Amino acid sequence: MNVILLPHLLAEKSCVEEFLAVLDLEAQAMKNNLFADLGPLTEQKAALLDRLAALDQARESAQVALGFEPGRAGADEAAAAAGEASQEAWTALLELADRAKADSRHIGSMVYGHLDFTQNALDYLQASKQPFYGPDGIRKAAGASGTRLALG
């Protein structure tokens, strides 16, 4: 049984580790305001999630073929029955999955923080019907006329 289940668990574990590495890159890009890097990282994450779903389905099919129920409870039982190596791989996989969930939530909060900041800045700049800045990037003063001293 160990021979059947262990390769599936190790493949899933490896995929989650790759996913965590991409999450780390994404967090660094957010911290360093490298927003142009986020598009390719999002594509990598999506591809890894698709691969992880396929690996999960293959592992669950193997556990069902071994006589265990589908889902988490069946996976727990299958890993325990498959021996120490499979149990260790399953435990490590679950820990990595928890870390990925926490990291994803953290990145989500970073994204929403940036969105809130941007929305607040836009709201401030568009507070009146008159734009605060003109198309030339120069602040428009209401009712002011005369020479712009700061133009140099």
Summary of the structure (lengths in Angstrom):
residues: 152
radius of gyration: 25.6
end to end distance: 79.9
largest distance: 86.0
contacts: 386
relative contact order: 0.12
helix: 76%
strand: 1%
